[in-house]
Amino acid sequence: MKTIATATAAFVLAWGGATASLADTMPTKPGSNPSAITISCYRGPTSGVVWDRPNAVFVEDLVRIGYSYPQAAAIGERVCRDEYGGGNHDHMRMSLLNILATTPAQR
């Protein structure tokens, strides 16, 4: 039982450190450029698309440029859950630009 508790504690500490380091790699500081959209996704500890979701700054930037919250959340989910986008920032950028060009904001 003690071994399981020790292993669990080690995993939690290692995972917490990994997520903290991921937060440092945001593409731009939120709010630093009012005309920019920050593509920011939570990827989780696995390389597969499991817990992937858009971070709040991504959705808020889309809302700021004219999308409703449900539209912004759906666009963020689409970009962040694309299995080819993991670690490929150019693909995520092109995917977002394609979505914005084909899906105008509807308020």
Biopython code that builds the backbone (N, CA, C, O; Angstrom):
import numpy as np
from Bio.PDB.StructureBuilder import StructureBuilder

atoms = [
    (1, "MET", "N", (0.820, -1.191, 0.000)),
    (1, "MET", "CA", (0.000, 0.000, 0.000)),
    (1, "MET", "C", (0.861, 1.252, 0.000)),
    (1, "MET", "O", (0.553, 2.228, -0.683)),
    (2, "LYS", "N", (1.958, 1.217, 0.780)),
    (2, "LYS", "CA", (2.848, 2.355, 0.844)),
    (2, "LYS", "C", (3.510, 2.604, -0.523)),
    (2, "LYS", "O", (3.742, 3.752, -0.903)),
    (3, "THR", "N", (3.810, 1.531, -1.252)),
    (3, "THR", "CA", (4.426, 1.649, -2.567)),
    (3, "THR", "C", (3.481, 2.334, -3.553)),
    (3, "THR", "O", (3.905, 3.165, -4.355)),
    (4, "ILE", "N", (2.208, 1.980, -3.487)),
    (4, "ILE", "CA", (1.215, 2.593, -4.376)),
    (4, "ILE", "C", (1.088, 4.081, -4.078)),
    (4, "ILE", "O", (1.020, 4.893, -5.001)),
    (5, "ALA", "N", (1.057, 4.447, -2.805)),
    (5, "ALA", "CA", (0.948, 5.852, -2.426)),
    (5, "ALA", "C", (2.173, 6.635, -2.884)),
    (5, "ALA", "O", (2.046, 7.766, -3.353)),
    (6, "THR", "N", (3.358, 6.043, -2.752)),
    (6, "THR", "CA", (4.587, 6.704, -3.184)),
    (6, "THR", "C", (4.603, 6.879, -4.697)),
    (6, "THR", "O", (4.980, 7.942, -5.192)),
    (7, "ALA", "N", (4.203, 5.859, -5.429)),
    (7, "ALA", "CA", (4.169, 5.930, -6.892)),
    (7, "ALA", "C", (3.156, 6.972, -7.356)),
    (7, "ALA", "O", (3.415, 7.722, -8.297)),
    (8, "THR", "N", (2.016, 7.015, -6.701)),
    (8, "THR", "CA", (0.991, 7.999, -7.052)),
    (8, "THR", "C", (1.491, 9.413, -6.800)),
    (8, "THR", "O", (1.293, 10.298, -7.632)),
    (9, "ALA", "N", (2.135, 9.632, -5.665)),
    (9, "ALA", "CA", (2.664, 10.955, -5.345)),
    (9, "ALA", "C", (3.724, 11.370, -6.361)),
    (9, "ALA", "O", (3.762, 12.528, -6.776)),
    (10, "ALA", "N", (4.577, 10.444, -6.760)),
    (10, "ALA", "CA", (5.622, 10.750, -7.745)),
    (10, "ALA", "C", (4.996, 11.122, -9.086)),
    (10, "ALA", "O", (5.460, 12.047, -9.754)),
    (11, "PHE", "N", (3.942, 10.402, -9.484)),
    (11, "PHE", "CA", (3.265, 10.704, -10.752)),
    (11, "PHE", "C", (2.633, 12.091, -10.719)),
    (11, "PHE", "O", (2.758, 12.858, -11.674)),
    (12, "VAL", "N", (1.956, 12.409, -9.623)),
    (12, "VAL", "CA", (1.288, 13.703, -9.501)),
    (12, "VAL", "C", (2.309, 14.835, -9.556)),
    (12, "VAL", "O", (2.075, 15.843, -10.223)),
    (13, "LEU", "N", (3.430, 14.681, -8.869)),
    (13, "LEU", "CA", (4.463, 15.716, -8.893)),
    (13, "LEU", "C", (5.067, 15.863, -10.285)),
    (13, "LEU", "O", (5.278, 16.983, -10.749)),
    (14, "ALA", "N", (5.346, 14.753, -10.956)),
    (14, "ALA", "CA", (5.920, 14.805, -12.301)),
    (14, "ALA", "C", (4.933, 15.409, -13.286)),
    (14, "ALA", "O", (5.323, 16.207, -14.138)),
    (15, "TRP", "N", (3.664, 15.041, -13.184)),
    (15, "TRP", "CA", (2.646, 15.558, -14.088)),
    (15, "TRP", "C", (2.444, 17.052, -13.865)),
    (15, "TRP", "O", (2.302, 17.808, -14.827)),
    (16, "GLY", "N", (2.429, 17.483, -12.609)),
    (16, "GLY", "CA", (2.267, 18.906, -12.297)),
    (16, "GLY", "C", (3.400, 19.730, -12.870)),
    (16, "GLY", "O", (3.167, 20.825, -13.384)),
    (17, "GLY", "N", (4.626, 19.227, -12.794)),
    (17, "GLY", "CA", (5.762, 19.924, -13.369)),
    (17, "GLY", "C", (5.671, 20.003, -14.878)),
    (17, "GLY", "O", (6.039, 21.014, -15.476)),
    (18, "ALA", "N", (5.181, 18.941, -15.497)),
    (18, "ALA", "CA", (5.057, 18.920, -16.962)),
    (18, "ALA", "C", (4.022, 19.931, -17.429)),
    (18, "ALA", "O", (4.243, 20.620, -18.425)),
    (19, "THR", "N", (2.894, 20.035, -16.729)),
    (19, "THR", "CA", (1.869, 20.984, -17.159)),
    (19, "THR", "C", (2.318, 22.411, -16.919)),
    (19, "THR", "O", (1.949, 23.303, -17.684)),
    (20, "ALA", "N", (3.104, 22.655, -15.881)),
    (20, "ALA", "CA", (3.616, 24.001, -15.630)),
    (20, "ALA", "C", (4.570, 24.410, -16.749)),
    (20, "ALA", "O", (4.552, 25.562, -17.185)),
    (21, "SER", "N", (5.398, 23.485, -17.216)),
    (21, "SER", "CA", (6.319, 23.827, -18.298)),
    (21, "SER", "C", (5.572, 24.050, -19.605)),
    (21, "SER", "O", (6.016, 24.853, -20.425)),
    (22, "LEU", "N", (4.457, 23.369, -19.826)),
    (22, "LEU", "CA", (3.659, 23.585, -21.032)),
    (22, "LEU", "C", (3.047, 24.982, -21.040)),
    (22, "LEU", "O", (2.918, 25.595, -22.100)),
    (23, "ALA", "N", (2.673, 25.486, -19.879)),
    (23, "ALA", "CA", (2.077, 26.814, -19.800)),
    (23, "ALA", "C", (3.075, 27.894, -20.202)),
    (23, "ALA", "O", (2.673, 28.962, -20.664)),
    (24, "ASP", "N", (4.374, 27.632, -20.032)),
    (24, "ASP", "CA", (5.389, 28.608, -20.390)),
    (24, "ASP", "C", (5.595, 28.716, -21.893)),
    (24, "ASP", "O", (6.263, 29.645, -22.346)),
    (25, "THR", "N", (5.051, 27.809, -22.671)),
    (25, "THR", "CA", (5.289, 27.805, -24.108)),
    (25, "THR", "C", (4.128, 28.415, -24.894)),
    (25, "THR", "O", (3.963, 28.108, -26.075)),
    (26, "MET", "N", (3.328, 29.264, -24.269)),
    (26, "MET", "CA", (2.226, 29.910, -24.976)),
    (26, "MET", "C", (2.787, 30.750, -26.112)),
    (26, "MET", "O", (3.834, 31.373, -25.938)),
    (27, "PRO", "N", (2.133, 30.791, -27.270)),
    (27, "PRO", "CA", (2.671, 31.501, -28.424)),
    (27, "PRO", "C", (2.799, 33.008, -28.231)),
    (27, "PRO", "O", (3.773, 33.598, -28.698)),
    (28, "THR", "N", (1.863, 33.637, -27.568)),
    (28, "THR", "CA", (1.952, 35.066, -27.279)),
    (28, "THR", "C", (1.351, 35.307, -25.910)),
    (28, "THR", "O", (0.540, 34.518, -25.425)),
    (29, "LYS", "N", (1.754, 36.396, -25.297)),
    (29, "LYS", "CA", (1.182, 36.743, -24.008)),
    (29, "LYS", "C", (-0.263, 37.194, -24.231)),
    (29, "LYS", "O", (-0.502, 38.071, -25.062)),
    (30, "PRO", "N", (-1.227, 36.623, -23.516)),
    (30, "PRO", "CA", (-2.625, 37.008, -23.711)),
    (30, "PRO", "C", (-2.833, 38.509, -23.534)),
    (30, "PRO", "O", (-2.358, 39.106, -22.569)),
    (31, "GLY", "N", (-3.542, 39.099, -24.471)),
    (31, "GLY", "CA", (-3.858, 40.516, -24.402)),
    (31, "GLY", "C", (-2.750, 41.438, -24.865)),
    (31, "GLY", "O", (-2.917, 42.657, -24.829)),
    (32, "SER", "N", (-1.617, 40.891, -25.303)),
    (32, "SER", "CA", (-0.502, 41.746, -25.707)),
    (32, "SER", "C", (-0.711, 42.366, -27.085)),
    (32, "SER", "O", (-0.098, 43.387, -27.400)),
    (33, "ASN", "N", (-1.558, 41.770, -27.900)),
    (33, "ASN", "CA", (-1.848, 42.299, -29.230)),
    (33, "ASN", "C", (-3.348, 42.154, -29.468)),
    (33, "ASN", "O", (-3.825, 41.042, -29.697)),
    (34, "PRO", "N", (-4.105, 43.255, -29.420)),
    (34, "PRO", "CA", (-5.565, 43.150, -29.515)),
    (34, "PRO", "C", (-6.087, 42.613, -30.838)),
    (34, "PRO", "O", (-7.242, 42.191, -30.905)),
    (35, "SER", "N", (-5.274, 42.615, -31.903)),
    (35, "SER", "CA", (-5.757, 42.098, -33.181)),
    (35, "SER", "C", (-5.302, 40.655, -33.434)),
    (35, "SER", "O", (-5.641, 40.076, -34.466)),
    (36, "ALA", "N", (-4.545, 40.072, -32.510)),
    (36, "ALA", "CA", (-4.035, 38.709, -32.686)),
    (36, "ALA", "C", (-4.941, 37.702, -31.993)),
    (36, "ALA", "O", (-5.601, 38.016, -31.002)),
    (37, "ILE", "N", (-4.960, 36.500, -32.525)),
    (37, "ILE", "CA", (-5.673, 35.393, -31.885)),
    (37, "ILE", "C", (-4.608, 34.449, -31.344)),
    (37, "ILE", "O", (-3.758, 33.963, -32.089)),
    (38, "THR", "N", (-4.662, 34.201, -30.064)),
    (38, "THR", "CA", (-3.715, 33.294, -29.428)),
    (38, "THR", "C", (-4.257, 31.880, -29.534)),
    (38, "THR", "O", (-5.275, 31.558, -28.921)),
    (39, "ILE", "N", (-3.590, 31.035, -30.302)),
    (39, "ILE", "CA", (-3.981, 29.630, -30.390)),
    (39, "ILE", "C", (-3.326, 28.931, -29.211)),
    (39, "ILE", "O", (-2.110, 28.741, -29.187)),
    (40, "SER", "N", (-4.129, 28.555, -28.245)),
    (40, "SER", "CA", (-3.620, 27.946, -27.024)),
    (40, "SER", "C", (-4.488, 26.754, -26.677)),
    (40, "SER", "O", (-5.689, 26.893, -26.446)),
    (41, "CYS", "N", (-3.868, 25.567, -26.640)),
    (41, "CYS", "CA", (-4.595, 24.333, -26.387)),
    (41, "CYS", "C", (-3.988, 23.577, -25.212)),
    (41, "CYS", "O", (-2.770, 23.562, -25.033)),
    (42, "TYR", "N", (-4.837, 22.958, -24.423)),
    (42, "TYR", "CA", (-4.371, 22.030, -23.402)),
    (42, "TYR", "C", (-4.270, 20.666, -24.057)),
    (42, "TYR", "O", (-5.270, 20.157, -24.564)),
    (43, "ARG", "N", (-3.104, 20.066, -24.062)),
    (43, "ARG", "CA", (-2.881, 18.783, -24.729)),
    (43, "ARG", "C", (-2.934, 17.600, -23.770)),
    (43, "ARG", "O", (-3.230, 16.486, -24.202)),
    (44, "GLY", "N", (-2.663, 17.798, -22.516)),
    (44, "GLY", "CA", (-2.651, 16.683, -21.576)),
    (44, "GLY", "C", (-1.329, 15.947, -21.602)),
    (44, "GLY", "O", (-0.446, 16.273, -22.395)),
    (45, "PRO", "N", (-1.191, 14.960, -20.741)),
    (45, "PRO", "CA", (0.094, 14.265, -20.607)),
    (45, "PRO", "C", (0.359, 13.205, -21.675)),
    (45, "PRO", "O", (1.443, 12.621, -21.687)),
    (46, "THR", "N", (-0.585, 12.941, -22.563)),
    (46, "THR", "CA", (-0.385, 11.908, -23.585)),
    (46, "THR", "C", (-0.200, 12.544, -24.952)),
    (46, "THR", "O", (-0.580, 13.695, -25.164)),
    (47, "SER", "N", (0.381, 11.796, -25.878)),
    (47, "SER", "CA", (0.563, 12.319, -27.230)),
    (47, "SER", "C", (-0.703, 12.160, -28.066)),
    (47, "SER", "O", (-0.839, 12.808, -29.104)),
    (48, "GLY", "N", (-1.624, 11.315, -27.632)),
    (48, "GLY", "CA", (-2.878, 11.130, -28.354)),
    (48, "GLY", "C", (-3.879, 12.227, -28.033)),
    (48, "GLY", "O", (-3.721, 12.962, -27.058)),
    (49, "VAL", "N", (-4.909, 12.330, -28.862)),
    (49, "VAL", "CA", (-5.963, 13.322, -28.644)),
    (49, "VAL", "C", (-6.955, 12.729, -27.640)),
    (49, "VAL", "O", (-7.888, 12.017, -28.013)),
    (50, "VAL", "N", (-6.735, 13.036, -26.370)),
    (50, "VAL", "CA", (-7.568, 12.479, -25.315)),
    (50, "VAL", "C", (-8.297, 13.594, -24.580)),
    (50, "VAL", "O", (-9.527, 13.646, -24.583)),
    (51, "TRP", "N", (-7.534, 14.491, -23.947)),
    (51, "TRP", "CA", (-8.116, 15.571, -23.152)),
    (51, "TRP", "C", (-7.985, 16.909, -23.851)),
    (51, "TRP", "O", (-8.227, 17.947, -23.235)),
    (52, "ASP", "N", (-7.611, 16.914, -25.110)),
    (52, "ASP", "CA", (-7.322, 18.156, -25.816)),
    (52, "ASP", "C", (-8.545, 19.072, -25.830)),
    (52, "ASP", "O", (-9.669, 18.646, -26.099)),
    (53, "ARG", "N", (-8.286, 20.331, -25.535)),
    (53, "ARG", "CA", (-9.349, 21.334, -25.518)),
    (53, "ARG", "C", (-8.723, 22.711, -25.637)),
    (53, "ARG", "O", (-7.540, 22.870, -25.333)),
    (54, "PRO", "N", (-9.479, 23.709, -26.068)),
    (54, "PRO", "CA", (-8.926, 25.060, -26.157)),
    (54, "PRO", "C", (-8.812, 25.687, -24.771)),
    (54, "PRO", "O", (-9.678, 25.488, -23.919)),
    (55, "ASN", "N", (-7.754, 26.435, -24.554)),
    (55, "ASN", "CA", (-7.635, 27.208, -23.323)),
    (55, "ASN", "C", (-8.514, 28.447, -23.438)),
    (55, "ASN", "O", (-8.895, 28.849, -24.537)),
    (56, "ALA", "N", (-8.829, 29.042, -22.303)),
    (56, "ALA", "CA", (-9.761, 30.175, -22.263)),
    (56, "ALA", "C", (-9.302, 31.339, -23.130)),
    (56, "ALA", "O", (-10.135, 31.994, -23.757)),
    (57, "VAL", "N", (-8.005, 31.616, -23.185)),
    (57, "VAL", "CA", (-7.520, 32.755, -23.959)),
    (57, "VAL", "C", (-7.840, 32.582, -25.443)),
    (57, "VAL", "O", (-8.125, 33.567, -26.123)),
    (58, "PHE", "N", (-7.799, 31.365, -25.953)),
    (58, "PHE", "CA", (-8.116, 31.085, -27.349)),
    (58, "PHE", "C", (-9.586, 31.400, -27.623)),
    (58, "PHE", "O", (-9.902, 32.109, -28.579)),
    (59, "VAL", "N", (-10.475, 30.881, -26.797)),
    (59, "VAL", "CA", (-11.915, 31.108, -26.976)),
    (59, "VAL", "C", (-12.241, 32.592, -26.813)),
    (59, "VAL", "O", (-13.022, 33.143, -27.590)),
    (60, "GLU", "N", (-11.652, 33.241, -25.812)),
    (60, "GLU", "CA", (-11.924, 34.660, -25.574)),
    (60, "GLU", "C", (-11.457, 35.534, -26.738)),
    (60, "GLU", "O", (-12.119, 36.515, -27.079)),
    (61, "ASP", "N", (-10.324, 35.187, -27.349)),
    (61, "ASP", "CA", (-9.863, 35.945, -28.519)),
    (61, "ASP", "C", (-10.833, 35.816, -29.690)),
    (61, "ASP", "O", (-11.076, 36.788, -30.405)),
    (62, "LEU", "N", (-11.385, 34.628, -29.886)),
    (62, "LEU", "CA", (-12.369, 34.433, -30.954)),
    (62, "LEU", "C", (-13.651, 35.206, -30.671)),
    (62, "LEU", "O", (-14.248, 35.768, -31.588)),
    (63, "VAL", "N", (-14.079, 35.240, -29.418)),
    (63, "VAL", "CA", (-15.271, 36.018, -29.040)),
    (63, "VAL", "C", (-15.004, 37.504, -29.270)),
    (63, "VAL", "O", (-15.877, 38.229, -29.749)),
    (64, "ARG", "N", (-13.802, 37.954, -28.927)),
    (64, "ARG", "CA", (-13.448, 39.367, -29.087)),
    (64, "ARG", "C", (-13.514, 39.822, -30.548)),
    (64, "ARG", "O", (-13.829, 40.982, -30.812)),
    (65, "ILE", "N", (-13.221, 38.933, -31.496)),
    (65, "ILE", "CA", (-13.260, 39.344, -32.909)),
    (65, "ILE", "C", (-14.635, 39.161, -33.541)),
    (65, "ILE", "O", (-14.803, 39.419, -34.733)),
    (66, "GLY", "N", (-15.629, 38.716, -32.754)),
    (66, "GLY", "CA", (-16.993, 38.717, -33.266)),
    (66, "GLY", "C", (-17.747, 37.408, -33.253)),
    (66, "GLY", "O", (-18.922, 37.384, -33.619)),
    (67, "TYR", "N", (-17.122, 36.322, -32.848)),
    (67, "TYR", "CA", (-17.824, 35.040, -32.784)),
    (67, "TYR", "C", (-18.600, 34.942, -31.478)),
    (67, "TYR", "O", (-18.174, 35.476, -30.454)),
    (68, "SER", "N", (-19.737, 34.260, -31.516)),
    (68, "SER", "CA", (-20.470, 34.010, -30.277)),
    (68, "SER", "C", (-19.674, 32.980, -29.474)),
    (68, "SER", "O", (-18.812, 32.287, -30.014)),
    (69, "TYR", "N", (-19.974, 32.892, -28.184)),
    (69, "TYR", "CA", (-19.228, 31.944, -27.355)),
    (69, "TYR", "C", (-19.372, 30.500, -27.855)),
    (69, "TYR", "O", (-18.364, 29.796, -27.923)),
    (70, "PRO", "N", (-20.581, 30.023, -28.211)),
    (70, "PRO", "CA", (-20.679, 28.652, -28.732)),
    (70, "PRO", "C", (-19.880, 28.434, -30.017)),
    (70, "PRO", "O", (-19.269, 27.381, -30.201)),
    (71, "GLN", "N", (-19.886, 29.442, -30.913)),
    (71, "GLN", "CA", (-19.086, 29.329, -32.142)),
    (71, "GLN", "C", (-17.598, 29.275, -31.805)),
    (71, "GLN", "O", (-16.864, 28.441, -32.336)),
    (72, "ALA", "N", (-17.159, 30.164, -30.925)),
    (72, "ALA", "CA", (-15.740, 30.223, -30.555)),
    (72, "ALA", "C", (-15.291, 28.921, -29.903)),
    (72, "ALA", "O", (-14.206, 28.420, -30.197)),
    (73, "ALA", "N", (-16.116, 28.376, -29.027)),
    (73, "ALA", "CA", (-15.775, 27.112, -28.370)),
    (73, "ALA", "C", (-15.698, 25.974, -29.389)),
    (73, "ALA", "O", (-14.819, 25.118, -29.298)),
    (74, "ALA", "N", (-16.612, 25.964, -30.353)),
    (74, "ALA", "CA", (-16.602, 24.914, -31.378)),
    (74, "ALA", "C", (-15.365, 25.034, -32.274)),
    (74, "ALA", "O", (-14.748, 24.026, -32.621)),
    (75, "ILE", "N", (-15.009, 26.250, -32.643)),
    (75, "ILE", "CA", (-13.807, 26.449, -33.459)),
    (75, "ILE", "C", (-12.571, 26.018, -32.675)),
    (75, "ILE", "O", (-11.695, 25.337, -33.209)),
    (76, "GLY", "N", (-12.507, 26.416, -31.417)),
    (76, "GLY", "CA", (-11.375, 26.021, -30.582)),
    (76, "GLY", "C", (-11.263, 24.514, -30.438)),
    (76, "GLY", "O", (-10.166, 23.961, -30.506)),
    (77, "GLU", "N", (-12.391, 23.850, -30.239)),
    (77, "GLU", "CA", (-12.386, 22.379, -30.142)),
    (77, "GLU", "C", (-11.886, 21.759, -31.437)),
    (77, "GLU", "O", (-11.108, 20.805, -31.414)),
    (78, "ARG", "N", (-12.327, 22.296, -32.560)),
    (78, "ARG", "CA", (-11.927, 21.746, -33.859)),
    (78, "ARG", "C", (-10.423, 21.875, -34.075)),
    (78, "ARG", "O", (-9.770, 20.929, -34.514)),
    (79, "VAL", "N", (-9.882, 23.037, -33.768)),
    (79, "VAL", "CA", (-8.445, 23.266, -33.956)),
    (79, "VAL", "C", (-7.632, 22.446, -32.960)),
    (79, "VAL", "O", (-6.643, 21.819, -33.340)),
    (80, "CYS", "N", (-8.031, 22.445, -31.706)),
    (80, "CYS", "CA", (-7.240, 21.775, -30.670)),
    (80, "CYS", "C", (-7.345, 20.253, -30.722)),
    (80, "CYS", "O", (-6.405, 19.565, -30.323)),
    (81, "ARG", "N", (-8.445, 19.720, -31.194)),
    (81, "ARG", "CA", (-8.605, 18.265, -31.223)),
    (81, "ARG", "C", (-8.135, 17.628, -32.534)),
    (81, "ARG", "O", (-8.270, 16.418, -32.714)),
    (82, "ASP", "N", (-7.597, 18.414, -33.429)),
    (82, "ASP", "CA", (-7.059, 17.888, -34.680)),
    (82, "ASP", "C", (-5.769, 17.131, -34.377)),
    (82, "ASP", "O", (-4.802, 17.714, -33.889)),
    (83, "GLU", "N", (-5.760, 15.842, -34.666)),
    (83, "GLU", "CA", (-4.606, 15.011, -34.316)),
    (83, "GLU", "C", (-3.341, 15.409, -35.057)),
    (83, "GLU", "O", (-2.243, 15.089, -34.600)),
    (84, "TYR", "N", (-3.460, 16.096, -36.185)),
    (84, "TYR", "CA", (-2.275, 16.544, -36.917)),
    (84, "TYR", "C", (-1.710, 17.844, -36.350)),
    (84, "TYR", "O", (-0.587, 18.229, -36.674)),
    (85, "GLY", "N", (-2.478, 18.510, -35.514)),
    (85, "GLY", "CA", (-2.037, 19.778, -34.941)),
    (85, "GLY", "C", (-1.141, 19.649, -33.741)),
    (85, "GLY", "O", (-0.460, 20.612, -33.389)),
    (86, "GLY", "N", (-1.111, 18.498, -33.094)),
    (86, "GLY", "CA", (-0.283, 18.304, -31.906)),
    (86, "GLY", "C", (1.188, 18.492, -32.229)),
    (86, "GLY", "O", (1.783, 17.679, -32.937)),
    (87, "GLY", "N", (1.775, 19.563, -31.709)),
    (87, "GLY", "CA", (3.182, 19.838, -31.961)),
    (87, "GLY", "C", (3.458, 20.465, -33.320)),
    (87, "GLY", "O", (4.613, 20.738, -33.649)),
    (88, "ASN", "N", (2.421, 20.697, -34.110)),
    (88, "ASN", "CA", (2.592, 21.272, -35.439)),
    (88, "ASN", "C", (1.847, 22.606, -35.484)),
    (88, "ASN", "O", (0.689, 22.668, -35.897)),
    (89, "HIS", "N", (2.518, 23.660, -35.059)),
    (89, "HIS", "CA", (1.871, 24.966, -34.939)),
    (89, "HIS", "C", (1.439, 25.531, -36.289)),
    (89, "HIS", "O", (0.421, 26.218, -36.377)),
    (90, "ASP", "N", (2.202, 25.249, -37.332)),
    (90, "ASP", "CA", (1.809, 25.732, -38.662)),
    (90, "ASP", "C", (0.486, 25.119, -39.108)),
    (90, "ASP", "O", (-0.342, 25.798, -39.715)),
    (91, "HIS", "N", (0.284, 23.830, -38.806)),
    (91, "HIS", "CA", (-0.971, 23.173, -39.165)),
    (91, "HIS", "C", (-2.134, 23.781, -38.383)),
    (91, "HIS", "O", (-3.210, 24.004, -38.938)),
    (92, "MET", "N", (-1.919, 24.046, -37.098)),
    (92, "MET", "CA", (-2.978, 24.651, -36.286)),
    (92, "MET", "C", (-3.329, 26.041, -36.825)),
    (92, "MET", "O", (-4.504, 26.400, -36.909)),
    (93, "ARG", "N", (-2.316, 26.813, -37.186)),
    (93, "ARG", "CA", (-2.538, 28.155, -37.716)),
    (93, "ARG", "C", (-3.315, 28.089, -39.030)),
    (93, "ARG", "O", (-4.288, 28.820, -39.213)),
    (94, "MET", "N", (-2.891, 27.220, -39.941)),
    (94, "MET", "CA", (-3.572, 27.112, -41.225)),
    (94, "MET", "C", (-5.003, 26.586, -41.062)),
    (94, "MET", "O", (-5.913, 27.016, -41.772)),
    (95, "SER", "N", (-5.192, 25.670, -40.136)),
    (95, "SER", "CA", (-6.529, 25.149, -39.861)),
    (95, "SER", "C", (-7.448, 26.267, -39.367)),
    (95, "SER", "O", (-8.591, 26.382, -39.811)),
    (96, "LEU", "N", (-6.939, 27.091, -38.443)),
    (96, "LEU", "CA", (-7.737, 28.206, -37.927)),
    (96, "LEU", "C", (-8.044, 29.213, -39.030)),
    (96, "LEU", "O", (-9.180, 29.674, -39.144)),
    (97, "LEU", "N", (-7.060, 29.556, -39.835)),
    (97, "LEU", "CA", (-7.291, 30.513, -40.929)),
    (97, "LEU", "C", (-8.330, 29.990, -41.914)),
    (97, "LEU", "O", (-9.156, 30.757, -42.410)),
    (98, "ASN", "N", (-8.295, 28.703, -42.198)),
    (98, "ASN", "CA", (-9.276, 28.097, -43.097)),
    (98, "ASN", "C", (-10.681, 28.169, -42.497)),
    (98, "ASN", "O", (-11.643, 28.493, -43.194)),
    (99, "ILE", "N", (-10.793, 27.869, -41.219)),
    (99, "ILE", "CA", (-12.101, 27.928, -40.549)),
    (99, "ILE", "C", (-12.622, 29.352, -40.536)),
    (99, "ILE", "O", (-13.802, 29.578, -40.805)),
    (100, "LEU", "N", (-11.759, 30.328, -40.227)),
    (100, "LEU", "CA", (-12.198, 31.723, -40.185)),
    (100, "LEU", "C", (-12.620, 32.214, -41.569)),
    (100, "LEU", "O", (-13.546, 33.017, -41.685)),
    (101, "ALA", "N", (-11.955, 31.741, -42.607)),
    (101, "ALA", "CA", (-12.307, 32.170, -43.962)),
    (101, "ALA", "C", (-13.625, 31.559, -44.435)),
    (101, "ALA", "O", (-14.351, 32.185, -45.207)),
    (102, "THR", "N", (-13.937, 30.357, -43.987)),
    (102, "THR", "CA", (-15.138, 29.680, -44.465)),
    (102, "THR", "C", (-16.325, 29.821, -43.517)),
    (102, "THR", "O", (-17.455, 29.516, -43.897)),
    (103, "THR", "N", (-16.086, 30.275, -42.298)),
    (103, "THR", "CA", (-17.162, 30.413, -41.310)),
    (103, "THR", "C", (-17.143, 31.809, -40.729)),
    (103, "THR", "O", (-16.462, 32.054, -39.733)),
    (104, "PRO", "N", (-17.875, 32.728, -41.330)),
    (104, "PRO", "CA", (-17.878, 34.099, -40.790)),
    (104, "PRO", "C", (-18.562, 34.163, -39.424)),
    (104, "PRO", "O", (-19.407, 33.332, -39.089)),
    (105, "ALA", "N", (-18.179, 35.153, -38.666)),
    (105, "ALA", "CA", (-18.783, 35.351, -37.335)),
    (105, "ALA", "C", (-20.249, 35.705, -37.496)),
    (105, "ALA", "O", (-20.608, 36.500, -38.365)),
    (106, "GLN", "N", (-21.099, 35.116, -36.660)),
    (106, "GLN", "CA", (-22.547, 35.395, -36.671)),
    (106, "GLN", "C", (-22.981, 35.764, -35.280)),
    (106, "GLN", "O", (-22.999, 34.919, -34.384)),
    (107, "ARG", "N", (-23.325, 36.994, -35.090)),
    (107, "ARG", "CA", (-23.776, 37.435, -33.759)),
    (107, "ARG", "C", (-25.257, 37.553, -33.719)),
    (107, "ARG", "O", (-25.820, 37.910, -32.684)),
]
sb = StructureBuilder()
sb.init_structure("model")
sb.init_model(0)
sb.init_chain("A")
sb.init_seg("    ")
for serial, (resi, resn, name, xyz) in enumerate(atoms, 1):
    if name == "N":
        sb.init_residue(resn, " ", resi, " ")
    sb.init_atom(name, np.array(xyz, "f"), 0.0, 1.0, " ", f" {name:<3s}", serial, name[0])
structure = sb.get_structure()
